[in-house]
Amino acid sequence: MRPIPDPRPGTPDTRSPLRYLLHLIADRRGSISLATACGIVCALAQGLVPAAVGRGVDAGLIPRQRDELLLWGGTVLALGVVQALSGMLRDRSSENNRFGAGYLTMQYVTRHATRLGATLPKRVSTGQVVSVGAADITRIGAALESTARGSGAVVSTVVVAGIMLATSWQLGLVTLAGVPLMAWLMTLLMRRLHGRQGELRESQGAMTGLAVDIVDGLRVLRGIGGEEVFARRYQEASQRVRHHGVRVAGVESWISAARILLPGLLVTAIVTLGAHYVETDRIGAGALVSFYGFAVFLADQLSRITGMIDQLTRALVAARQVTDFLALEPEPATGTAAAPADASELTDPESGLVLPAGRFVGVVCTEQEDAAPLADRLGRYTDSEVSYGGVALSALPLAEARRLILVADNDSPLFSGPLRTELDPRDRALGDKRLIRQALDDASALDLLDTLPGGTDGDIGVGGREFSGGQQQRLRLARALLADPEVLILVEPSNAVDAHTEGRIAARLAAHRSGRTTAVFTTSPILLAHTDQAVLVDGGRVVATGPHYELLNDPRYRSVVTREVVTT
């Protein structure tokens, strides 16, 4: 499996959502600077058009001066050309910023997900990860895209207001008073929107997670008749999302109305006052035309400013989810010690379990819930005092521990793509495809190649849904065998297959792993009959060890393995 390349420029700043957004801006400072500069030039060119038109009216049209009219008409044309060219570069750079920020965030999230490893499903639901990778990166990218237009709107508003003050300080004062007032009112609405968007985002993540769980477990739900229960849960989650969505929509409707009403009131005030000044000969007709154009222009720029604030508000909510995810730390800390050069025994002091080097050991737990925590400790998925050859697993580098020990259970997913790459992600059998067929044969899964067009090169769907539960289990076992770790820990590797298939798997598994340390957590007498020794775990502690047939004399062991009811 090829490693995911480290994103530039290293580790993101996750101390706050704002710092993370500033980190993205710093990473793309060249492109953002270009987009901002073009946005300012484009907005200024657009904002100066009313001034040129007004001057053309006063100096050329009314006095019928052809040269002046051509001069200011040419000025309007030149401003239009500048606006078109700078707008094109602005939009191109803005799109680059949008997708670049989204892609970089996706790199961070993907890299961190692989770093979290087995910690990920314990700390974050699948729905939350999907929401971060889909909705949140889109909102962050949209915020960076909006900065070019928003910055241009801010600068052009200041410049146009200055021109209006110089032409008529009364009209300019109305503008300078009206724009900040509208911005303040919009900010109040944005604050309320920010809080409600956060609530909506959390409820959406919870509903997405529930939907993923339902889809993944649909076959089981149908088997136990739980469709109605989960349908009610999904309906309740959907209603919560709907409730929060309506609350968000209520604020957004006020914002949409304010975007139209407030600029409209400002335009009305400016035009009414300007008309009065024209009537009293305090300004010319061209100046009134300019002021009307300025008012319409400022209304549009104010809408862009509020749009940028809206996008930044959404981005802060999304960045909070991203930074919360990136702040998660893997449970086991990595060490620096060297692993033993030779195959060694794996020891768990907490339970007293010892896996001798090169032996095939069956582990029988009287309580089924004891198997998973014990397997997690042996595989270093939780902090513990487990040691390998006298060296604590916690002292080993995490990558070295993963290379030595593989834990395979029935929760391990099957990914979409060619079957060959699914079974052999590290390309161990790249030069010899017979290794893949051998692993499939030993897992009693060779017959699955006949049902898959293309054989090992055929594509499988997400989660291997085209295969039954037993077929998926055999594919997982083949993948574990092909990995060929020094220590292989299998958790119920054959509980979904029939007895004849299980017998073939048991015999071939023992032969395939000859000379390698293998532990099988199972209560199947068929598998246990092929082990070198069996271990009985009761109450989280090892209480008996010996060959399978000898342990059958222990009533505790016999009651679990043979399902015999022991009377006392």
C-alpha positions as CSV (number, residue, x, y, z in Angstrom):
1,M,0.0,0.0,0.0
2,R,1.5,3.3,-1.0
3,P,1.8,5.8,1.9
4,I,-0.3,9.0,1.7
5,P,2.0,11.9,0.9
6,D,2.4,14.4,3.7
7,P,0.5,17.6,3.0
8,R,2.3,20.9,2.8
9,P,3.3,22.6,4.9
10,G,3.4,20.1,7.7
11,T,1.2,19.9,10.8
12,P,-1.9,22.1,10.8
13,D,-2.7,24.5,13.7
14,T,-5.7,22.9,15.5
15,R,-5.7,25.1,18.6
16,S,-8.8,26.9,17.3
17,P,-11.0,27.0,14.1
18,L,-9.8,30.5,13.3
19,R,-6.1,29.5,13.5
20,Y,-6.8,26.6,11.2
21,L,-8.4,28.9,8.6
22,L,-5.4,31.2,8.9
23,H,-3.1,28.2,8.4
24,L,-4.9,27.4,5.2
25,I,-4.7,31.0,4.1
26,A,-1.0,31.1,4.8
27,D,-0.5,27.9,2.8
28,R,-2.1,29.5,-0.2
29,R,-1.0,33.0,0.4
30,G,0.3,33.5,-3.2
31,S,-2.9,32.4,-4.9
32,I,-5.1,34.2,-2.3
33,S,-3.1,37.4,-2.7
34,L,-3.6,37.3,-6.5
35,A,-7.3,36.6,-6.1
36,T,-7.6,39.5,-3.6
37,A,-5.7,41.9,-5.7
38,C,-7.8,41.1,-8.8
39,G,-11.0,41.3,-6.7
40,I,-10.1,44.7,-5.5
41,V,-9.2,45.9,-9.0
42,C,-12.4,44.5,-10.4
43,A,-14.6,46.0,-7.8
44,L,-12.8,49.4,-8.1
45,A,-13.3,49.4,-11.9
46,Q,-17.0,48.6,-11.4
47,G,-17.3,51.3,-8.7
48,L,-15.7,54.0,-10.8
49,V,-18.1,53.5,-13.7
50,P,-20.9,55.6,-12.2
51,A,-18.4,58.4,-11.6
52,A,-17.3,58.3,-15.3
53,V,-20.9,58.2,-16.5
54,G,-21.9,61.1,-14.3
55,R,-18.9,63.1,-15.5
56,G,-19.8,62.3,-19.1
57,V,-23.4,63.6,-18.5
58,D,-22.2,66.9,-16.9
59,A,-19.2,67.6,-19.1
60,G,-20.3,66.1,-22.4
61,L,-24.0,65.2,-22.8
62,I,-25.7,68.3,-21.3
63,P,-23.3,70.9,-22.9
64,R,-23.2,68.8,-26.1
65,Q,-19.4,68.6,-26.0
66,R,-18.5,65.7,-28.3
67,D,-14.9,65.3,-27.3
68,E,-15.8,65.2,-23.6
69,L,-18.5,62.6,-24.3
70,L,-16.1,60.4,-26.3
71,L,-13.4,60.8,-23.6
72,W,-15.7,59.7,-20.8
73,G,-17.4,57.0,-23.0
74,G,-13.9,55.6,-23.7
75,T,-13.2,55.7,-19.9
76,V,-16.3,53.6,-19.2
77,L,-15.2,51.2,-21.9
78,A,-11.7,50.9,-20.5
79,L,-13.1,50.4,-17.0
80,G,-15.3,47.6,-18.4
81,V,-12.3,45.9,-20.0
82,V,-10.3,46.1,-16.8
83,Q,-13.3,44.8,-14.8
84,A,-13.7,41.8,-17.2
85,L,-10.0,40.8,-17.2
86,S,-9.5,41.2,-13.5
87,G,-12.7,39.4,-12.8
88,M,-11.6,36.5,-14.9
89,L,-8.3,36.2,-13.0
90,R,-10.1,36.7,-9.7
91,D,-12.6,33.8,-10.4
92,R,-9.8,31.5,-11.7
93,S,-7.7,32.1,-8.6
94,S,-10.7,31.9,-6.3
95,E,-11.6,28.5,-7.7
96,N,-8.0,27.4,-7.2
97,N,-8.2,28.5,-3.6
98,R,-11.5,26.7,-3.0
99,F,-10.4,23.4,-4.3
100,G,-6.9,23.7,-2.9
101,A,-8.1,24.4,0.6
102,G,-10.6,21.5,0.4
103,Y,-8.0,19.1,-1.0
104,L,-5.5,20.1,1.7
105,T,-8.1,19.6,4.4
106,M,-8.9,16.2,3.0
107,Q,-5.2,15.3,3.0
108,Y,-5.0,16.3,6.7
109,V,-8.2,14.3,7.6
110,T,-7.1,11.2,5.6
111,R,-3.6,11.2,7.0
112,H,-4.9,11.7,10.6
113,A,-7.5,8.9,10.1
114,T,-4.7,6.5,9.1
115,R,-2.7,7.7,12.1
116,L,-5.6,7.1,14.5
117,G,-6.0,3.6,13.2
118,A,-8.1,1.4,15.5
119,T,-8.7,4.4,17.7
120,L,-10.9,6.1,15.0
121,P,-14.1,4.0,15.4
122,K,-13.9,4.2,19.2
123,R,-13.8,8.0,19.2
124,V,-15.7,9.2,16.1
125,S,-18.7,7.7,14.3
126,T,-18.6,6.9,10.6
127,G,-21.2,9.6,9.9
128,Q,-19.0,12.3,11.5
129,V,-16.1,11.3,9.4
130,V,-18.2,11.3,6.3
131,S,-19.6,14.8,7.2
132,V,-16.1,16.2,7.7
133,G,-14.9,14.7,4.4
134,A,-18.0,15.9,2.4
135,A,-19.8,19.0,3.8
136,D,-17.1,20.6,6.0
137,I,-14.3,20.8,3.4
138,T,-16.8,22.3,0.9
139,R,-17.7,25.0,3.4
140,I,-14.1,25.8,4.1
141,G,-13.3,26.0,0.4
142,A,-16.3,28.3,-0.2
143,A,-15.1,30.6,2.5
144,L,-11.7,31.0,0.9
145,E,-13.3,31.5,-2.4
146,S,-15.5,34.4,-1.1
147,T,-12.5,36.4,0.3
148,A,-11.6,37.8,-3.1
149,R,-15.0,39.3,-3.8
150,G,-15.5,40.3,-0.2
151,S,-12.1,42.1,0.0
152,G,-12.9,43.9,-3.2
153,A,-16.3,44.9,-1.8
154,V,-14.8,46.3,1.4
155,V,-12.1,48.4,-0.4
156,S,-14.4,49.6,-3.2
157,T,-17.0,50.7,-0.6
158,V,-14.4,52.8,1.2
159,V,-13.2,54.4,-2.1
160,V,-16.7,55.1,-3.4
161,A,-17.7,56.6,-0.1
162,G,-14.7,58.9,-0.3
163,I,-15.7,60.0,-3.8
164,M,-19.3,60.7,-2.5
165,L,-18.0,62.7,0.4
166,A,-15.8,64.8,-1.9
167,T,-18.8,65.4,-4.3
168,S,-21.4,66.0,-1.6
169,W,-20.5,65.5,2.0
170,Q,-24.2,65.2,3.0
171,L,-24.8,62.3,0.6
172,G,-21.5,60.8,1.5
173,L,-22.3,61.0,5.2
174,V,-25.6,59.2,4.6
175,T,-23.7,56.5,2.9
176,L,-21.0,56.2,5.6
177,A,-23.7,56.1,8.3
178,G,-25.9,53.7,6.4
179,V,-23.4,51.0,5.4
180,P,-21.9,50.4,8.9
181,L,-25.4,50.4,10.4
182,M,-26.5,47.7,7.9
183,A,-23.3,45.8,8.6
184,W,-24.0,45.9,12.4
185,L,-27.5,44.6,11.9
186,M,-26.3,41.8,9.6
187,T,-23.6,40.9,12.2
188,L,-26.3,40.4,14.9
189,L,-28.2,38.0,12.6
190,M,-24.9,36.2,11.7
191,R,-24.1,35.5,15.3
192,R,-27.5,33.9,15.8
193,L,-27.0,31.9,12.6
194,H,-23.6,30.7,13.7
195,G,-25.0,29.1,16.9
196,R,-27.9,27.4,15.1
197,Q,-25.7,26.1,12.3
198,G,-23.5,24.4,14.9
199,E,-26.5,22.6,16.3
200,L,-27.6,21.6,12.8
201,R,-24.2,20.3,12.0
202,E,-24.1,18.1,15.1
203,S,-27.5,16.6,14.5
204,Q,-26.6,16.0,10.8
205,G,-23.5,14.1,11.8
206,A,-25.5,12.0,14.3
207,M,-28.1,11.2,11.7
208,T,-25.5,10.3,9.1
209,G,-23.8,8.0,11.5
210,L,-27.1,6.3,12.3
211,A,-27.8,5.9,8.5
212,V,-24.4,4.3,8.0
213,D,-25.0,1.9,10.9
214,I,-28.4,0.9,9.5
215,V,-27.0,0.2,6.0
216,D,-24.1,-1.8,7.4
217,G,-26.3,-3.9,9.6
218,L,-29.4,-4.2,7.4
219,R,-29.0,-7.9,6.9
220,V,-28.7,-8.5,10.6
221,L,-31.7,-6.2,11.3
222,R,-33.8,-8.1,8.9
223,G,-32.7,-11.3,10.6
224,I,-33.8,-10.2,14.1
225,G,-36.8,-8.2,13.0
226,G,-35.3,-4.8,14.1
227,E,-36.2,-2.8,11.1
228,E,-39.1,-1.0,12.8
229,V,-37.0,-0.1,15.9
230,F,-34.2,1.5,13.8
231,A,-36.7,3.1,11.4
232,R,-38.2,4.9,14.4
233,R,-34.8,5.9,15.6
234,Y,-33.9,7.3,12.2
235,Q,-37.2,9.1,12.0
236,E,-36.5,10.7,15.4
237,A,-33.0,11.7,14.3
238,S,-34.4,13.0,11.0
239,Q,-37.0,15.1,12.9
240,R,-34.2,16.6,15.1
241,V,-32.3,17.6,11.9
242,R,-35.5,19.0,10.5
243,H,-36.1,21.0,13.7
244,H,-32.6,22.5,13.7
245,G,-32.8,23.1,9.9
246,V,-36.0,25.0,10.3
247,R,-34.4,27.2,13.0
248,V,-31.5,27.8,10.7
249,A,-33.8,28.6,7.8
250,G,-35.7,31.1,10.0
251,V,-32.5,33.1,10.6
252,E,-31.5,32.8,7.0
253,S,-34.8,34.1,5.8
254,W,-34.3,37.2,7.9
255,I,-30.8,37.6,6.5
256,S,-32.1,37.2,2.9
257,A,-34.8,39.8,3.6
258,A,-32.3,42.2,5.2
259,R,-29.9,41.8,2.2
260,I,-32.7,43.2,0.0
261,L,-34.5,45.6,2.3
262,L,-31.5,47.4,3.9
263,P,-29.6,48.3,0.7
264,G,-33.0,49.2,-0.9
265,L,-33.7,51.7,2.0
266,L,-30.2,53.1,1.5
267,V,-30.7,53.6,-2.2
268,T,-34.0,55.2,-1.7
269,A,-32.6,57.6,0.9
270,I,-29.7,58.6,-1.4
271,V,-31.8,59.1,-4.5
272,T,-34.5,61.1,-2.6
273,L,-31.9,63.4,-1.0
274,G,-29.9,63.7,-4.3
275,A,-33.0,64.6,-6.3
276,H,-33.7,67.4,-3.8
277,Y,-30.1,68.7,-4.2
278,V,-30.5,68.7,-8.0
279,E,-33.7,70.6,-7.7
280,T,-32.0,73.2,-5.5
281,D,-28.9,73.4,-7.9
282,R,-26.6,72.0,-5.2
283,I,-25.4,69.2,-7.4
284,G,-25.7,68.6,-11.2
285,A,-27.8,66.0,-13.0
286,G,-24.7,64.0,-13.7
287,A,-23.8,63.9,-10.0
288,L,-27.3,62.5,-9.3
289,V,-26.8,59.8,-11.9
290,S,-23.5,59.0,-10.3
291,F,-25.0,58.9,-6.8
292,Y,-27.7,56.6,-8.0
293,G,-25.1,54.3,-9.6
294,F,-23.0,54.5,-6.4
295,A,-26.0,53.5,-4.3
296,V,-26.8,50.5,-6.4
297,F,-23.2,49.6,-6.5
298,L,-22.9,49.8,-2.7
299,A,-26.0,47.7,-2.2
300,D,-24.4,45.0,-4.3
301,Q,-21.1,45.3,-2.5
302,L,-22.8,45.2,0.9
303,S,-24.5,41.9,-0.2
304,R,-21.1,40.5,-1.1
305,I,-19.7,41.6,2.2
306,T,-22.5,39.9,4.1
307,G,-22.2,36.9,1.9
308,M,-18.5,36.7,2.8
309,I,-19.3,37.0,6.5
310,D,-21.9,34.2,6.0
311,Q,-19.4,31.9,4.3
312,L,-16.8,32.6,7.0
313,T,-19.4,31.9,9.7
314,R,-20.1,28.5,8.1
315,A,-16.4,27.9,7.6
316,L,-15.8,28.5,11.3
317,V,-18.4,25.9,12.2
318,A,-16.9,23.4,9.7
319,A,-13.4,24.2,10.9
320,R,-14.4,23.4,14.5
321,Q,-15.4,19.9,13.4
322,V,-12.1,19.5,11.5
323,T,-9.9,20.7,14.3
324,D,-11.8,18.5,16.8
325,F,-11.1,15.6,14.6
326,L,-7.4,16.5,14.0
327,A,-7.0,17.0,17.8
328,L,-7.8,13.3,18.5
329,E,-4.7,11.3,19.6
330,P,-4.2,7.6,19.1
331,E,-4.6,5.6,22.3
332,P,-1.3,3.7,22.4
333,A,1.7,6.0,22.3
334,T,4.6,4.9,20.1
335,G,7.9,3.8,21.5
336,T,11.5,3.6,20.3
337,A,12.7,0.1,21.5
338,A,14.0,-2.5,19.2
339,A,11.9,-5.7,18.7
340,P,13.6,-9.1,19.4
341,A,15.3,-10.5,16.3
342,D,13.9,-14.0,16.7
343,A,10.4,-15.2,17.1
344,S,9.4,-14.8,20.7
345,E,6.4,-15.5,23.0
346,L,3.7,-13.0,23.5
347,T,2.7,-12.5,27.1
348,D,-0.3,-10.7,28.7
349,P,0.3,-10.4,32.5
350,E,-3.2,-9.1,33.1
351,S,-4.8,-12.3,32.0
352,G,-1.9,-14.6,32.4
353,L,-2.1,-15.7,28.7
354,V,1.2,-16.8,27.1
355,L,1.4,-17.5,23.4
356,P,4.6,-19.6,22.8
357,A,6.6,-18.8,19.7
358,G,5.7,-20.9,16.6
359,R,2.6,-22.6,18.3
360,F,-1.0,-22.7,17.3
361,V,-3.1,-21.8,20.4
362,G,-6.8,-21.9,20.8
363,V,-8.2,-19.4,23.3
364,V,-11.6,-20.2,24.8
365,C,-13.4,-17.5,26.8
366,T,-16.3,-18.5,29.0
367,E,-17.7,-15.0,28.5
368,Q,-17.7,-13.9,24.9
369,E,-17.2,-10.2,25.8
370,D,-13.8,-11.1,27.3
371,A,-12.4,-12.0,23.8
372,A,-12.3,-8.6,22.2
373,P,-10.5,-6.7,25.0
374,L,-7.9,-9.5,25.3
375,A,-7.3,-9.5,21.5
376,D,-7.0,-5.7,21.6
377,R,-4.3,-5.9,24.3
378,L,-2.4,-8.6,22.4
379,G,-2.5,-6.5,19.2
380,R,-1.5,-3.3,21.1
381,Y,-4.8,-1.5,20.3
382,T,-5.1,-0.4,23.9
383,D,-2.4,0.4,26.5
384,S,-1.4,-2.6,28.5
385,E,1.6,-4.5,29.9
386,V,1.7,-7.1,27.1
387,S,5.3,-8.0,26.1
388,Y,6.9,-9.7,23.1
389,G,10.1,-11.5,24.0
390,G,10.4,-9.6,27.2
391,V,10.0,-6.2,25.4
392,A,6.9,-4.3,26.3
393,L,4.7,-3.7,23.2
394,S,4.2,-0.1,24.4
395,A,8.0,0.4,24.1
396,L,8.0,-0.6,20.4
397,P,7.4,1.8,17.5
398,L,3.7,1.4,16.6
399,A,4.6,0.5,13.0
400,E,6.9,-2.3,14.2
401,A,4.1,-3.7,16.5
402,R,1.7,-3.7,13.6
403,R,4.3,-5.5,11.4
404,L,4.8,-8.2,14.1
405,I,1.2,-8.7,15.2
406,L,-2.0,-8.8,13.2
407,V,-5.4,-9.0,14.8
408,A,-8.2,-10.1,12.4
409,D,-11.8,-10.1,13.5
410,N,-15.2,-10.0,11.8
411,D,-15.4,-6.3,12.0
412,S,-12.5,-5.8,9.6
413,P,-14.0,-4.2,6.5
414,L,-13.6,-5.2,2.9
415,F,-12.8,-2.3,0.6
416,S,-13.9,-1.7,-2.9
417,G,-11.6,-2.3,-5.9
418,P,-9.8,-5.3,-7.4
419,L,-9.9,-8.4,-5.2
420,R,-6.1,-8.8,-5.7
421,T,-5.3,-5.4,-4.1
422,E,-7.9,-6.0,-1.3
423,L,-6.3,-9.3,-0.3
424,D,-2.7,-8.1,-0.8
425,P,-2.6,-4.3,-0.2
426,R,1.2,-4.3,0.3
427,D,1.8,-6.2,-3.0
428,R,3.6,-9.1,-1.2
429,A,2.4,-11.5,-4.0
430,L,3.1,-9.1,-6.8
431,G,5.7,-11.3,-8.4
432,D,3.9,-14.6,-7.6
433,K,0.1,-14.7,-7.9
434,R,0.1,-18.3,-6.7
435,L,0.5,-16.9,-3.2
436,I,-2.9,-15.3,-3.5
437,R,-4.5,-18.5,-4.7
438,Q,-2.8,-20.5,-2.0
439,A,-4.1,-18.1,0.7
440,L,-7.6,-18.4,-0.8
441,D,-7.4,-22.1,-0.9
442,D,-6.3,-22.4,2.7
443,A,-9.2,-20.1,3.7
444,S,-11.5,-22.4,1.6
445,A,-12.4,-19.4,-0.5
446,L,-10.9,-20.4,-3.9
447,D,-14.4,-21.1,-5.2
448,L,-15.3,-17.4,-4.9
449,L,-13.1,-16.7,-7.9
450,D,-15.6,-18.5,-10.1
451,T,-18.4,-16.1,-9.0
452,L,-16.3,-13.0,-9.5
453,P,-15.8,-11.9,-13.2
454,G,-12.1,-11.4,-13.7
455,G,-11.0,-13.6,-10.9
456,T,-8.4,-11.9,-8.6
457,D,-8.5,-8.9,-10.9
458,G,-12.2,-8.5,-10.7
459,D,-13.7,-5.6,-8.7
460,I,-15.7,-6.1,-5.5
461,G,-18.2,-3.5,-4.2
462,V,-18.0,-1.5,-1.0
463,G,-17.9,-3.8,2.0
464,G,-18.0,-6.8,-0.3
465,R,-21.7,-6.7,-0.2
466,E,-22.0,-9.1,-3.2
467,F,-20.7,-11.8,-0.9
468,S,-22.6,-13.6,1.9
469,G,-21.4,-13.3,5.5
470,G,-19.6,-16.6,5.3
471,Q,-17.9,-15.7,2.1
472,Q,-16.8,-12.3,3.5
473,Q,-15.4,-14.1,6.5
474,R,-13.3,-16.4,4.3
475,L,-12.0,-13.5,2.3
476,R,-10.9,-11.8,5.6
477,L,-9.1,-14.9,6.6
478,A,-7.3,-15.2,3.2
479,R,-6.2,-11.6,3.6
480,A,-4.8,-12.3,7.1
481,L,-3.0,-15.4,5.9
482,L,-1.5,-13.5,3.0
483,A,-0.1,-10.8,5.3
484,D,1.9,-13.5,7.0
485,P,2.7,-11.7,10.3
486,E,4.9,-13.2,12.9
487,V,1.9,-13.4,15.3
488,L,-1.6,-13.8,13.9
489,I,-4.6,-13.4,16.2
490,L,-7.9,-14.5,14.8
491,V,-11.2,-13.8,16.5
492,E,-13.9,-16.3,15.5
493,P,-12.6,-16.8,12.0
494,S,-15.1,-19.5,11.0
495,N,-18.3,-19.0,13.0
496,A,-20.3,-18.0,9.8
497,V,-19.4,-21.1,7.7
498,D,-20.8,-24.6,7.7
499,A,-19.1,-27.5,9.5
500,H,-17.6,-29.1,6.4
501,T,-16.0,-25.8,5.3
502,E,-14.9,-25.1,8.9
503,G,-13.1,-28.5,9.0
504,R,-11.2,-27.7,5.8
505,I,-10.3,-24.3,7.1
506,A,-9.0,-25.7,10.5
507,A,-6.8,-28.3,8.8
508,R,-5.3,-25.9,6.3
509,L,-4.9,-23.1,8.7
510,A,-2.7,-25.2,11.0
511,A,-0.5,-26.2,8.1
512,H,-0.3,-22.7,6.6
513,R,0.8,-21.2,9.9
514,S,3.2,-24.0,10.8
515,G,6.2,-22.4,12.6
516,R,4.4,-19.1,13.1
517,T,2.6,-18.0,16.3
518,T,-1.1,-18.2,15.9
519,A,-3.9,-17.6,18.4
520,V,-7.6,-18.4,17.6
521,F,-10.3,-17.0,19.8
522,T,-13.0,-19.5,19.3
523,T,-15.4,-22.0,21.0
524,S,-15.5,-24.3,17.9
525,P,-14.4,-27.9,18.7
526,I,-13.5,-28.3,15.0
527,L,-10.9,-25.5,15.2
528,L,-9.7,-26.4,18.7
529,A,-9.0,-30.0,17.6
530,H,-6.3,-28.8,15.3
531,T,-4.5,-26.5,17.9
532,D,-1.2,-27.4,19.6
533,Q,-2.7,-26.3,22.9
534,A,-5.9,-24.7,24.2
535,V,-6.3,-22.1,26.9
536,L,-9.5,-21.5,29.0
537,V,-10.1,-17.9,30.1
538,D,-12.7,-17.3,32.8
539,G,-13.4,-13.9,34.3
540,G,-10.6,-12.4,32.3
541,R,-8.0,-14.7,33.7
542,V,-6.4,-18.0,32.4
543,V,-7.6,-20.8,34.5
544,A,-6.5,-23.9,32.5
545,T,-4.0,-24.7,29.8
546,G,-3.4,-27.9,27.9
547,P,-4.2,-30.0,24.8
548,H,-7.8,-29.7,23.6
549,Y,-8.7,-33.3,24.3
550,E,-7.3,-33.1,27.9
551,L,-9.2,-29.9,28.7
552,L,-12.4,-31.5,27.7
553,N,-12.2,-33.2,31.1
554,D,-12.6,-29.8,32.7
555,P,-16.4,-29.2,33.1
556,R,-16.0,-25.4,32.5
557,Y,-14.1,-25.9,29.3
558,R,-16.5,-28.7,28.1
559,S,-19.6,-26.7,28.8
560,V,-18.4,-23.8,26.6
561,V,-16.9,-25.9,23.7
562,T,-19.5,-28.7,23.5
563,R,-22.5,-26.6,24.7
564,E,-23.0,-29.2,27.4
565,V,-25.1,-28.2,30.3
566,V,-23.1,-29.0,33.4
567,T,-25.1,-29.8,36.6
568,T,-23.6,-29.5,40.0
